[in-house]
Amino acid sequence: MHDMILEMLGRVLIPATQLFGAYILFHGHLSPGGGFSGGTIIGASFIFYSLVYRFSAKKHRLRHETSLWFEIGGALIYVGAGLVGILFGRHFLTNQGVFPIGEPGRIWSSGMILLVTLGIGAKVAGTVFKLFQELLEGGAEQDGHH
Amino acid sequence: MRKTLTTAVLLGLLVLLTLMVVEMPLYGDPNAPAHQGIMQKYLDDSARDTGAINTIAAIIIDYRAYDTLGEATVLFVAVIAVTAALYGGYEHA
């Protein structure tokens, strides 16, 4: 099945949603929002993509590994940023004195906070989309095994 | 056997969590740790300490970054739980 209205809407709305999600993520230390809200918005755009292309060609579908890698990458960024503090002889997840703090109010400021926000965003987007995928396809795949 | 074990673990968790709630300071208690000046410290120093002008972000990802790591783990466990619930019956099916 191929729904042209849905696909045309998706072409406009999916990039706009992702841009808005990226804005929320990159401004997490400046304005309300942050990793959890921005990640949810980006995850919602993946769900939208999946709904639009669910019935068309198979190559358009996002694979299960994609959400898994988002999940793993987010966790690795978070823990990696924490371990940098230990490398510098400070506590786990130290920001001040390890990462460049920068000038408060600019995008490239607050050191670790921006990095960890992006990690959380990737992780939350992966989680939201993974839950959707499992609930959508998990049962169907189980039927195939009977 | 499995049911008894599950009930025992859940009852143990109930006792632990109830004990923790009893230990918590009353709502609006002026002697609670949250009202001993930590609020003012966050408001005054967070921009200098962390470089973030959003104090909430400064608290959850800098001062309390370790708790947020636990929060991210909750998401991970949620995914595992859903996956296990959907695929769990394979061997017995």
gemmi code that builds the backbone of each chain (N, CA, C; Angstrom):
import gemmi

chains = {
    "A": [
        ("MET", (0.837, -1.192, 0.000), (0.000, 0.000, 0.000), (0.878, 1.250, 0.000)),
        ("HIS", (0.397, 2.278, -0.672), (1.214, 3.473, -0.813), (0.295, 4.673, -0.666)),
        ("ASP", (0.525, 5.464, 0.382), (-0.357, 6.604, 0.641), (0.372, 7.892, 0.309)),
        ("MET", (-0.053, 8.552, -0.781), (0.684, 9.715, -1.261), (0.531, 10.908, -0.313)),
        ("ILE", (-0.678, 11.106, 0.238), (-0.892, 12.247, 1.133), (0.003, 12.130, 2.361)),
        ("LEU", (0.015, 10.912, 2.916), (0.847, 10.668, 4.108), (2.321, 10.900, 3.777)),
        ("GLU", (2.737, 10.445, 2.597), (4.148, 10.559, 2.245), (4.545, 12.019, 2.024)),
        ("MET", (3.663, 12.783, 1.372), (3.978, 14.197, 1.142), (4.033, 14.963, 2.467)),
        ("LEU", (3.069, 14.657, 3.350), (3.086, 15.287, 4.675), (4.370, 14.922, 5.414)),
        ("GLY", (4.746, 13.647, 5.317), (5.952, 13.183, 5.998), (7.187, 13.897, 5.507)),
        ("ARG", (7.255, 14.131, 4.188), (8.433, 14.794, 3.625), (8.626, 16.178, 4.221)),
        ("VAL", (7.530, 16.869, 4.547), (7.637, 18.204, 5.135), (7.822, 18.115, 6.645)),
        ("LEU", (7.017, 17.250, 7.294), (6.960, 17.277, 8.758), (8.112, 16.540, 9.428)),
        ("ILE", (8.632, 15.484, 8.791), (9.691, 14.717, 9.458), (10.963, 15.546, 9.625)),
        ("PRO", (11.473, 16.226, 8.549), (12.661, 17.070, 8.775), (12.395, 18.208, 9.753)),
        ("ALA", (11.180, 18.789, 9.688), (10.867, 19.891, 10.607), (10.884, 19.405, 12.052)),
        ("THR", (10.303, 18.219, 12.292), (10.303, 17.670, 13.647), (11.714, 17.401, 14.118)),
        ("GLN", (12.553, 16.850, 13.224), (13.920, 16.525, 13.626), (14.721, 17.793, 13.902)),
        ("LEU", (14.483, 18.829, 13.092), (15.184, 20.097, 13.327), (14.789, 20.681, 14.683)),
        ("PHE", (13.492, 20.626, 14.992), (13.017, 21.133, 16.278), (13.616, 20.323, 17.427)),
        ("GLY", (13.671, 18.988, 17.263), (14.277, 18.146, 18.294), (15.740, 18.485, 18.508)),
        ("ALA", (16.476, 18.696, 17.391), (17.887, 19.060, 17.511), (18.041, 20.407, 18.204)),
        ("TYR", (17.126, 21.334, 17.908), (17.163, 22.644, 18.570), (16.993, 22.491, 20.077)),
        ("ILE", (16.003, 21.664, 20.475), (15.769, 21.441, 21.917), (17.006, 20.821, 22.559)),
        ("LEU", (17.642, 19.865, 21.845), (18.820, 19.195, 22.396), (19.973, 20.181, 22.565)),
        ("PHE", (20.265, 20.963, 21.506), (21.438, 21.832, 21.549), (21.229, 23.046, 22.445)),
        ("HIS", (19.978, 23.331, 22.835), (19.716, 24.442, 23.745), (19.348, 23.946, 25.134)),
        ("GLY", (19.662, 22.683, 25.423), (19.288, 22.118, 26.721), (19.853, 22.888, 27.894)),
        ("HIS", (21.067, 23.467, 27.735), (21.690, 24.191, 28.835), (21.337, 25.673, 28.814)),
        ("LEU", (20.529, 26.103, 27.817), (20.212, 27.527, 27.701), (18.741, 27.814, 27.976)),
        ("SER", (17.858, 26.898, 27.588), (16.430, 27.158, 27.701), (15.743, 25.881, 28.171)),
        ("PRO", (14.463, 25.981, 28.557), (13.758, 24.760, 28.968), (13.857, 23.675, 27.911)),
        ("GLY", (13.923, 22.445, 28.358), (14.109, 21.326, 27.438), (15.341, 20.552, 27.856)),
        ("GLY", (15.923, 19.811, 26.948), (17.105, 19.042, 27.254), (17.040, 17.659, 26.647)),
        ("GLY", (17.833, 16.764, 27.195), (17.986, 15.447, 26.597), (16.701, 14.662, 26.497)),
        ("PHE", (15.922, 14.648, 27.574), (14.746, 13.784, 27.583), (13.670, 14.301, 26.625)),
        ("SER", (13.401, 15.620, 26.657), (12.346, 16.143, 25.763), (12.808, 16.138, 24.312)),
        ("GLY", (14.049, 16.582, 24.064), (14.545, 16.594, 22.687), (14.620, 15.197, 22.101)),
        ("GLY", (15.075, 14.245, 22.915), (15.157, 12.867, 22.449), (13.789, 12.301, 22.109)),
        ("THR", (12.780, 12.646, 22.932), (11.429, 12.155, 22.657), (10.919, 12.695, 21.325)),
        ("ILE", (11.222, 13.983, 21.032), (10.751, 14.577, 19.781), (11.413, 13.885, 18.589)),
        ("ILE", (12.732, 13.637, 18.694), (13.423, 12.959, 17.593), (12.910, 11.530, 17.443)),
        ("GLY", (12.659, 10.865, 18.588), (12.071, 9.525, 18.515), (10.711, 9.545, 17.844)),
        ("ALA", (9.916, 10.597, 18.126), (8.599, 10.713, 17.500), (8.731, 10.858, 15.992)),
        ("SER", (9.780, 11.581, 15.535), (9.961, 11.724, 14.087), (10.304, 10.372, 13.454)),
        ("PHE", (11.061, 9.528, 14.174), (11.353, 8.177, 13.663), (10.068, 7.360, 13.559)),
        ("ILE", (9.203, 7.507, 14.589), (7.936, 6.763, 14.575), (7.101, 7.204, 13.369)),
        ("PHE", (7.087, 8.517, 13.125), (6.344, 9.063, 11.990), (6.883, 8.466, 10.688)),
        ("TYR", (8.201, 8.480, 10.548), (8.849, 7.908, 9.361), (8.434, 6.461, 9.175)),
        ("SER", (8.457, 5.727, 10.294), (8.116, 4.313, 10.234), (6.668, 4.112, 9.812)),
        ("LEU", (5.768, 4.990, 10.296), (4.351, 4.868, 9.942), (4.121, 5.201, 8.473)),
        ("VAL", (4.848, 6.234, 7.970), (4.655, 6.648, 6.588), (5.124, 5.559, 5.627)),
        ("TYR", (6.315, 4.977, 5.913), (6.906, 4.030, 4.969), (6.673, 2.581, 5.358)),
        ("ARG", (5.788, 2.362, 6.329), (5.582, 1.009, 6.818), (5.064, 0.098, 5.708)),
        ("PHE", (4.202, 0.673, 4.844), (3.541, -0.179, 3.854), (4.228, -0.132, 2.496)),
        ("SER", (5.231, 0.759, 2.340), (5.895, 0.822, 1.029), (7.151, -0.045, 1.053)),
        ("ALA", (8.063, 0.244, 0.124), (9.211, -0.642, -0.095), (9.959, -0.955, 1.199)),
        ("LYS", (10.496, -2.161, 1.243), (11.119, -2.646, 2.471), (12.375, -1.852, 2.815)),
        ("LYS", (13.071, -1.341, 1.791), (14.336, -0.659, 2.071), (14.107, 0.650, 2.818)),
        ("HIS", (12.881, 1.168, 2.798), (12.606, 2.418, 3.493), (12.446, 2.230, 4.996)),
        ("ARG", (12.267, 0.986, 5.414), (11.999, 0.765, 6.836), (13.281, 0.843, 7.659)),
        ("LEU", (13.184, 1.487, 8.795), (14.336, 1.555, 9.691), (14.523, 0.188, 10.348)),
        ("ARG", (15.773, -0.239, 10.438), (16.028, -1.564, 10.986), (16.069, -1.520, 12.511)),
        ("HIS", (15.935, -2.691, 13.120), (15.974, -2.776, 14.583), (17.340, -2.358, 15.119)),
        ("GLU", (18.384, -2.635, 14.304), (19.729, -2.294, 14.777), (19.885, -0.786, 14.941)),
        ("THR", (19.150, -0.002, 14.136), (19.291, 1.453, 14.199), (18.965, 1.967, 15.595)),
        ("SER", (17.815, 1.550, 16.117), (17.435, 2.025, 17.445), (18.370, 1.467, 18.506)),
        ("LEU", (18.853, 0.236, 18.269), (19.783, -0.366, 19.232), (21.065, 0.453, 19.308)),
        ("TRP", (21.566, 0.898, 18.122), (22.811, 1.670, 18.109), (22.617, 3.051, 18.733)),
        ("PHE", (21.424, 3.630, 18.560), (21.128, 4.896, 19.242), (21.223, 4.696, 20.757)),
        ("GLU", (20.612, 3.614, 21.195), (20.590, 3.290, 22.627), (22.015, 3.108, 23.164)),
        ("ILE", (22.803, 2.274, 22.453), (24.167, 1.975, 22.904), (25.029, 3.227, 22.828)),
        ("GLY", (24.929, 3.975, 21.700), (25.742, 5.175, 21.530), (25.475, 6.198, 22.612)),
        ("GLY", (24.194, 6.403, 22.953), (23.854, 7.360, 24.004), (24.476, 6.983, 25.332)),
        ("ALA", (24.357, 5.695, 25.682), (24.924, 5.242, 26.954), (26.437, 5.401, 26.947)),
        ("LEU", (27.087, 5.082, 25.796), (28.547, 5.181, 25.725), (29.000, 6.628, 25.855)),
        ("ILE", (28.264, 7.572, 25.212), (28.631, 8.984, 25.324), (28.551, 9.422, 26.780)),
        ("TYR", (27.461, 9.028, 27.442), (27.256, 9.426, 28.840), (28.389, 8.898, 29.727)),
        ("VAL", (28.608, 7.577, 29.678), (29.626, 6.979, 30.542), (31.017, 7.456, 30.136)),
        ("GLY", (31.247, 7.630, 28.804), (32.540, 8.122, 28.347), (32.841, 9.506, 28.898)),
        ("ALA", (31.824, 10.398, 28.856), (32.013, 11.735, 29.415), (32.317, 11.655, 30.903)),
        ("GLY", (31.720, 10.674, 31.588), (32.009, 10.511, 33.011), (33.427, 10.029, 33.248)),
        ("LEU", (33.902, 9.109, 32.370), (35.230, 8.532, 32.581), (36.336, 9.543, 32.303)),
        ("VAL", (36.066, 10.555, 31.442), (37.076, 11.590, 31.188), (37.482, 12.247, 32.505)),
        ("GLY", (36.500, 12.461, 33.391), (36.803, 13.031, 34.696), (37.795, 12.192, 35.469)),
        ("ILE", (37.638, 10.855, 35.407), (38.555, 9.963, 36.121), (39.946, 10.032, 35.499)),
        ("LEU", (40.013, 10.125, 34.125), (41.307, 10.233, 33.446), (42.081, 11.456, 33.927)),
        ("PHE", (41.353, 12.545, 34.246), (42.007, 13.759, 34.713), (42.226, 13.741, 36.213)),
        ("GLY", (41.997, 12.593, 36.853), (42.251, 12.479, 38.279), (41.176, 13.099, 39.148)),
        ("ARG", (39.958, 13.281, 38.573), (38.856, 13.828, 39.363), (37.799, 12.760, 39.554)),
        ("HIS", (36.635, 13.178, 40.081), (35.558, 12.218, 40.288), (34.901, 11.853, 38.963)),
        ("PHE", (34.144, 10.717, 38.988), (33.310, 10.311, 37.851), (32.299, 11.424, 37.574)),
        ("LEU", (32.135, 11.798, 36.289), (31.191, 12.837, 35.868), (31.508, 14.207, 36.466)),
        ("THR", (32.810, 14.582, 36.462), (33.190, 15.930, 36.874), (33.120, 16.854, 35.662)),
        ("ASN", (32.562, 18.023, 35.834), (32.486, 18.973, 34.726), (33.515, 20.079, 34.904)),
        ("GLN", (33.422, 20.810, 36.020), (34.286, 21.969, 36.238), (35.741, 21.535, 36.373)),
        ("GLY", (36.623, 22.134, 35.564), (38.035, 21.827, 35.659), (38.478, 20.731, 34.722)),
        ("VAL", (37.534, 19.980, 34.143), (37.887, 18.919, 33.206), (37.481, 19.325, 31.793)),
        ("PHE", (36.228, 19.753, 31.640), (35.726, 20.200, 30.335), (35.784, 21.727, 30.273)),
        ("PRO", (36.011, 22.301, 29.078), (35.994, 23.764, 28.980), (34.584, 24.303, 29.236)),
        ("ILE", (34.469, 25.187, 30.229), (33.151, 25.702, 30.625), (32.634, 26.698, 29.588)),
        ("GLY", (33.508, 27.526, 29.043), (33.082, 28.506, 28.049), (32.340, 29.670, 28.680)),
        ("GLU", (31.768, 30.478, 27.807), (31.072, 31.672, 28.281), (29.597, 31.349, 28.474)),
        ("PRO", (29.044, 31.447, 29.701), (27.640, 31.083, 29.922), (26.716, 31.843, 28.990)),
        ("GLY", (25.767, 31.123, 28.389), (24.810, 31.759, 27.494), (25.069, 31.455, 26.031)),
        ("ARG", (26.272, 30.965, 25.703), (26.566, 30.597, 24.315), (26.238, 29.127, 24.099)),
        ("ILE", (26.081, 28.748, 22.816), (25.779, 27.335, 22.532), (26.937, 26.445, 22.972)),
        ("TRP", (28.175, 26.814, 22.564), (29.334, 25.987, 22.931), (29.824, 26.403, 24.302)),
        ("SER", (29.025, 26.090, 25.312), (29.449, 26.366, 26.686), (29.006, 25.188, 27.540)),
        ("SER", (29.281, 25.297, 28.812), (28.830, 24.345, 29.834), (29.482, 22.967, 29.709)),
        ("GLY", (30.536, 22.854, 28.880), (31.361, 21.646, 28.848), (30.582, 20.359, 28.683)),
        ("MET", (30.626, 19.546, 29.750), (30.062, 18.201, 29.691), (28.554, 18.216, 29.484)),
        ("ILE", (27.871, 19.275, 29.961), (26.399, 19.249, 29.953), (25.863, 19.077, 28.540)),
        ("LEU", (26.432, 19.809, 27.570), (25.956, 19.698, 26.188), (26.190, 18.285, 25.665)),
        ("LEU", (27.378, 17.750, 25.923), (27.729, 16.401, 25.459), (26.785, 15.362, 26.040)),
        ("VAL", (26.560, 15.445, 27.361), (25.708, 14.452, 28.019), (24.259, 14.609, 27.564)),
        ("THR", (23.831, 15.872, 27.320), (22.471, 16.086, 26.814), (22.277, 15.378, 25.477)),
        ("LEU", (23.301, 15.482, 24.588), (23.204, 14.794, 23.293), (23.161, 13.284, 23.497)),
        ("GLY", (23.947, 12.786, 24.453), (23.923, 11.352, 24.747), (22.559, 10.906, 25.223)),
        ("ILE", (21.978, 11.658, 26.169), (20.647, 11.319, 26.683), (19.634, 11.379, 25.550)),
        ("GLY", (19.767, 12.412, 24.683), (18.839, 12.549, 23.571), (18.873, 11.330, 22.667)),
        ("ALA", (20.087, 10.875, 22.313), (20.205, 9.685, 21.466), (19.585, 8.487, 22.161)),
        ("LYS", (19.825, 8.372, 23.449), (19.332, 7.209, 24.192), (17.802, 7.218, 24.270)),
        ("VAL", (17.236, 8.386, 24.565), (15.778, 8.463, 24.687), (15.117, 8.239, 23.333)),
        ("ALA", (15.704, 8.823, 22.266), (15.150, 8.604, 20.928), (15.181, 7.113, 20.596)),
        ("GLY", (16.305, 6.468, 20.919), (16.401, 5.028, 20.678), (15.369, 4.253, 21.469)),
        ("THR", (15.181, 4.620, 22.745), (14.225, 3.908, 23.595), (12.807, 4.045, 23.063)),
        ("VAL", (12.409, 5.289, 22.752), (11.044, 5.537, 22.287), (10.776, 4.742, 21.013)),
        ("PHE", (11.756, 4.790, 20.087), (11.544, 4.118, 18.813), (11.607, 2.606, 18.961)),
        ("LYS", (12.484, 2.138, 19.842), (12.613, 0.688, 20.056), (11.312, 0.129, 20.642)),
        ("LEU", (10.725, 0.839, 21.613), (9.460, 0.391, 22.199), (8.385, 0.312, 21.123)),
        ("PHE", (8.340, 1.341, 20.267), (7.363, 1.356, 19.174), (7.566, 0.155, 18.253)),
        ("GLN", (8.830, -0.070, 17.857), (9.133, -1.178, 16.950), (8.740, -2.515, 17.544)),
        ("GLU", (9.097, -2.705, 18.822), (8.803, -3.991, 19.456), (7.304, -4.218, 19.536)),
        ("LEU", (6.549, -3.171, 19.911), (5.105, -3.326, 20.059), (4.451, -3.518, 18.703)),
        ("LEU", (5.051, -2.914, 17.644), (4.450, -3.014, 16.312), (4.739, -4.363, 15.674)),
        ("GLU", (6.000, -4.814, 15.790), (6.432, -5.981, 15.022), (6.680, -7.207, 15.871)),
        ("GLY", (6.801, -7.026, 17.170), (7.130, -8.158, 18.033), (6.117, -9.270, 17.913)),
        ("GLY", (4.831, -8.923, 18.008), (3.790, -9.943, 17.942), (3.741, -10.631, 16.596)),
        ("ALA", (3.921, -9.826, 15.505), (3.842, -10.377, 14.154), (4.942, -11.396, 13.925)),
        ("GLU", (6.167, -11.063, 14.424), (7.281, -11.972, 14.229), (7.061, -13.268, 15.005)),
        ("GLN", (6.422, -13.131, 16.156), (6.163, -14.300, 16.985), (5.207, -15.255, 16.271)),
        ("ASP", (4.250, -14.692, 15.526), (3.308, -15.529, 14.801), (4.033, -16.362, 13.756)),
        ("GLY", (5.079, -15.767, 13.129), (5.809, -16.464, 12.098), (6.537, -17.691, 12.617)),
        ("HIS", (6.817, -17.721, 13.908), (7.581, -18.835, 14.462), (6.706, -20.022, 14.812)),
        ("HIS", (5.399, -19.860, 14.812), (4.517, -20.954, 15.222), (4.407, -22.007, 14.136)),
    ],
    "B": [
        ("MET", (6.334, -22.543, 43.872), (7.677, -22.166, 44.335), (8.037, -20.781, 43.798)),
        ("ARG", (7.859, -20.617, 42.465), (8.218, -19.344, 41.858), (7.323, -18.233, 42.384)),
        ("LYS", (6.042, -18.566, 42.585), (5.093, -17.577, 43.082), (5.464, -17.134, 44.486)),
        ("THR", (5.824, -18.112, 45.327), (6.207, -17.805, 46.708), (7.425, -16.889, 46.714)),
        ("LEU", (8.403, -17.223, 45.859), (9.636, -16.426, 45.792), (9.317, -14.998, 45.359)),
        ("THR", (8.488, -14.877, 44.310), (8.127, -13.539, 43.818), (7.437, -12.732, 44.911)),
        ("THR", (6.486, -13.383, 45.601), (5.770, -12.683, 46.662), (6.733, -12.250, 47.766)),
        ("ALA", (7.670, -13.129, 48.113), (8.611, -12.794, 49.182), (9.473, -11.601, 48.782)),
        ("VAL", (9.976, -11.620, 47.541), (10.821, -10.511, 47.082), (10.027, -9.209, 47.074)),
        ("LEU", (8.778, -9.282, 46.573), (7.958, -8.076, 46.507), (7.644, -7.548, 47.901)),
        ("LEU", (7.353, -8.457, 48.853), (7.079, -8.022, 50.221), (8.323, -7.384, 50.833)),
        ("GLY", (9.486, -7.969, 50.555), (10.727, -7.378, 51.052), (10.926, -5.981, 50.505)),
        ("LEU", (10.677, -5.807, 49.198), (10.784, -4.485, 48.580), (9.818, -3.511, 49.236)),
        ("LEU", (8.590, -3.993, 49.530), (7.570, -3.143, 50.149), (8.063, -2.634, 51.496)),
        ("VAL", (8.619, -3.564, 52.306), (9.109, -3.162, 53.630), (10.224, -2.133, 53.485)),
        ("LEU", (11.187, -2.398, 52.555), (12.318, -1.485, 52.357), (11.831, -0.094, 51.961)),
        ("LEU", (10.932, -0.056, 50.955), (10.474, 1.236, 50.438), (9.656, 1.981, 51.493)),
        ("THR", (8.813, 1.230, 52.265), (8.028, 1.875, 53.311), (8.941, 2.485, 54.367)),
        ("LEU", (9.995, 1.745, 54.741), (10.946, 2.277, 55.721), (11.581, 3.564, 55.199)),
        ("MET", (11.899, 3.595, 53.890), (12.518, 4.793, 53.321), (11.556, 5.968, 53.348)),
        ("VAL", (10.274, 5.705, 53.036), (9.290, 6.792, 53.034), (9.104, 7.337, 54.449)),
        ("VAL", (9.111, 6.438, 55.461), (8.960, 6.883, 56.847), (10.128, 7.787, 57.242)),
        ("GLU", (11.326, 7.467, 56.717), (12.514, 8.251, 57.046), (12.507, 9.642, 56.425)),
        ("MET", (11.722, 9.802, 55.326), (11.758, 11.073, 54.598), (11.225, 12.222, 55.436)),
        ("PRO", (11.788, 13.445, 55.278), (11.261, 14.593, 56.029), (9.844, 14.927, 55.595)),
        ("LEU", (9.047, 15.466, 56.523), (7.663, 15.819, 56.214), (7.622, 16.933, 55.172)),
        ("TYR", (6.495, 17.005, 54.448), (6.334, 18.041, 53.437), (6.323, 19.416, 54.101)),
        ("GLY", (7.189, 20.336, 53.666), (7.249, 21.674, 54.233), (8.034, 21.775, 55.524)),
        ("ASP", (8.704, 20.692, 55.922), (9.514, 20.708, 57.147), (10.683, 21.686, 56.987)),
        ("PRO", (10.785, 22.739, 57.838), (11.877, 23.713, 57.659), (13.258, 23.124, 57.940)),
        ("ASN", (13.324, 21.987, 58.632), (14.620, 21.391, 58.925), (15.053, 20.370, 57.874)),
        ("ALA", (14.251, 20.215, 56.809), (14.601, 19.242, 55.778), (15.906, 19.651, 55.093)),
        ("PRO", (16.715, 18.655, 54.642), (17.988, 18.991, 53.987), (17.810, 19.928, 52.784)),
        ("ALA", (16.662, 19.819, 52.106), (16.454, 20.647, 50.916), (16.333, 22.125, 51.261)),
        ("HIS", (16.040, 22.446, 52.512), (15.840, 23.849, 52.890), (17.005, 24.404, 53.704)),
        ("GLN", (18.178, 23.797, 53.564), (19.332, 24.265, 54.331), (20.267, 25.106, 53.460)),
        ("GLY", (19.725, 25.851, 52.500), (20.555, 26.771, 51.739), (21.063, 26.227, 50.428)),
        ("ILE", (20.763, 24.953, 50.126), (21.267, 24.387, 48.868), (20.593, 25.059, 47.669)),
        ("MET", (19.311, 25.451, 47.873), (18.579, 26.106, 46.786), (19.282, 27.397, 46.368)),
        ("GLN", (19.635, 28.220, 47.379), (20.290, 29.492, 47.096), (21.649, 29.268, 46.444)),
        ("LYS", (22.340, 28.199, 46.872), (23.659, 27.915, 46.298), (23.533, 27.600, 44.809)),
        ("TYR", (22.519, 26.777, 44.464), (22.312, 26.450, 43.054), (22.023, 27.709, 42.247)),
        ("LEU", (21.121, 28.560, 42.777), (20.729, 29.751, 42.034), (21.900, 30.701, 41.869)),
        ("ASP", (22.734, 30.834, 42.922), (23.827, 31.804, 42.881), (24.999, 31.310, 42.029)),
        ("ASP", (25.348, 30.028, 42.175), (26.636, 29.562, 41.648), (26.545, 28.726, 40.380)),
        ("SER", (25.317, 28.300, 39.977), (25.265, 27.280, 38.922), (25.889, 27.786, 37.625)),
        ("ALA", (25.675, 29.054, 37.246), (26.239, 29.542, 35.989), (27.765, 29.551, 36.052)),
        ("ARG", (28.335, 29.925, 37.204), (29.795, 29.970, 37.321), (30.384, 28.556, 37.397)),
        ("ASP", (29.697, 27.664, 38.138), (30.220, 26.308, 38.318), (30.166, 25.491, 37.047)),
        ("THR", (29.066, 25.627, 36.276), (28.839, 24.702, 35.175), (28.825, 25.381, 33.815)),
        ("GLY", (28.647, 26.695, 33.742), (28.562, 27.371, 32.458), (27.207, 27.277, 31.805)),
        ("ALA", (26.229, 26.669, 32.488), (24.878, 26.549, 31.919), (23.979, 27.591, 32.566)),
        ("ILE", (23.272, 28.381, 31.738), (22.388, 29.380, 32.330), (21.028, 28.783, 32.667)),
        ("ASN", (20.757, 27.566, 32.205), (19.551, 26.857, 32.613), (19.888, 26.067, 33.885)),
        ("THR", (19.380, 26.576, 35.029), (19.775, 25.972, 36.314), (19.316, 24.526, 36.413)),
        ("ILE", (18.164, 24.219, 35.816), (17.675, 22.827, 35.860), (18.689, 21.896, 35.200)),
        ("ALA", (19.169, 22.296, 33.990), (20.156, 21.467, 33.293), (21.418, 21.356, 34.136)),
        ("ALA", (21.821, 22.472, 34.780), (23.018, 22.442, 35.618), (22.854, 21.436, 36.748)),
        ("ILE", (21.645, 21.358, 37.326), (21.440, 20.426, 38.443), (21.415, 18.992, 37.928)),
        ("ILE", (20.562, 18.712, 36.908), (20.390, 17.292, 36.563), (21.593, 16.724, 35.827)),
        ("ILE", (22.359, 17.533, 35.090), (23.462, 16.936, 34.325), (24.821, 17.305, 34.895)),
        ("ASP", (24.881, 18.156, 35.913), (26.183, 18.378, 36.522), (26.194, 17.974, 38.001)),
        ("TYR", (25.454, 18.702, 38.833), (25.469, 18.372, 40.261), (24.909, 16.983, 40.526)),
        ("ARG", (23.862, 16.623, 39.765), (23.200, 15.333, 40.002), (23.354, 14.409, 38.803)),
        ("ALA", (24.505, 14.488, 38.114), (24.682, 13.721, 36.873), (24.611, 12.224, 37.132)),
        ("TYR", (25.049, 11.818, 38.316), (25.062, 10.384, 38.621), (23.637, 9.851, 38.727)),
        ("ASP", (22.721, 10.667, 39.294), (21.321, 10.240, 39.385), (20.713, 10.125, 37.994)),
        ("THR", (21.096, 11.060, 37.099), (20.535, 11.033, 35.748), (21.010, 9.807, 34.994)),
        ("LEU", (22.233, 9.342, 35.300), (22.709, 8.092, 34.696), (21.794, 6.946, 35.121)),
        ("GLY", (21.375, 6.958, 36.393), (20.426, 5.946, 36.847), (19.092, 6.070, 36.139)),
        ("GLU", (18.688, 7.323, 35.871), (17.421, 7.554, 35.173), (17.485, 6.981, 33.751)),
        ("ALA", (18.647, 7.155, 33.102), (18.817, 6.596, 31.761), (18.781, 5.072, 31.829)),
        ("THR", (19.267, 4.504, 32.942), (19.215, 3.050, 33.099), (17.773, 2.559, 33.188)),
        ("VAL", (16.895, 3.391, 33.798), (15.480, 3.027, 33.881), (14.906, 2.810, 32.481)),
        ("LEU", (15.277, 3.708, 31.542), (14.805, 3.568, 30.158), (15.288, 2.253, 29.558)),
        ("PHE", (16.556, 1.952, 29.811), (17.156, 0.719, 29.291), (16.398, -0.497, 29.810)),
        ("VAL", (16.097, -0.486, 31.130), (15.370, -1.605, 31.730), (13.970, -1.706, 31.136)),
        ("ALA", (13.349, -0.544, 30.842), (12.008, -0.559, 30.254), (12.036, -1.262, 28.902)),
        ("VAL", (13.066, -0.949, 28.081), (13.179, -1.605, 26.773), (13.370, -3.104, 26.943)),
        ("ILE", (14.250, -3.489, 27.883), (14.486, -4.920, 28.106), (13.198, -5.602, 28.541)),
        ("ALA", (12.429, -4.938, 29.425), (11.208, -5.550, 29.932), (10.206, -5.765, 28.813)),
        ("VAL", (10.038, -4.742, 27.942), (9.071, -4.881, 26.848), (9.516, -5.987, 25.893)),
        ("THR", (10.818, -5.992, 25.552), (11.319, -7.033, 24.656), (11.116, -8.420, 25.255)),
        ("ALA", (11.427, -8.542, 26.550), (11.283, -9.847, 27.203), (9.823, -10.270, 27.249)),
        ("ALA", (8.914, -9.309, 27.484), (7.495, -9.649, 27.568), (6.966, -10.099, 26.212)),
        ("LEU", (7.498, -9.518, 25.115), (6.976, -9.849, 23.789), (7.587, -11.124, 23.228)),
        ("TYR", (8.863, -11.393, 23.581), (9.533, -12.544, 22.998), (9.710, -13.667, 23.998)),
        ("GLY", (9.285, -13.455, 25.228), (9.619, -14.373, 26.318), (9.116, -15.786, 26.122)),
        ("GLY", (7.995, -15.979, 25.420), (7.381, -17.307, 25.392), (7.905, -18.260, 24.337)),
        ("TYR", (9.020, -17.881, 23.641), (9.474, -18.673, 22.503), (9.708, -20.149, 22.810)),
        ("GLU", (10.517, -20.392, 23.832), (10.947, -21.769, 24.086), (9.760, -22.661, 24.448)),
        ("HIS", (8.786, -22.074, 25.150), (7.673, -22.893, 25.637), (6.546, -22.971, 24.619)),
        ("ALA", (6.579, -22.128, 23.590), (5.452, -22.075, 22.651), (5.394, -23.342, 21.799)),
    ],
}
model = gemmi.Model(1)
for chain_id, residues in chains.items():
    chain = gemmi.Chain(chain_id)
    for i, (resn, *xyz) in enumerate(residues, 1):
        res = gemmi.Residue()
        res.name, res.seqid = resn, gemmi.SeqId(i, " ")
        for name, pos in zip(("N", "CA", "C"), xyz):
            atom = gemmi.Atom()
            atom.name, atom.element = name, gemmi.Element(name[0])
            atom.pos, atom.b_iso = gemmi.Position(*pos), 0.0
            res.add_atom(atom)
        chain.add_residue(res)
    model.add_chain(chain)
structure = gemmi.Structure()
structure.add_model(model)
structure.setup_entities()
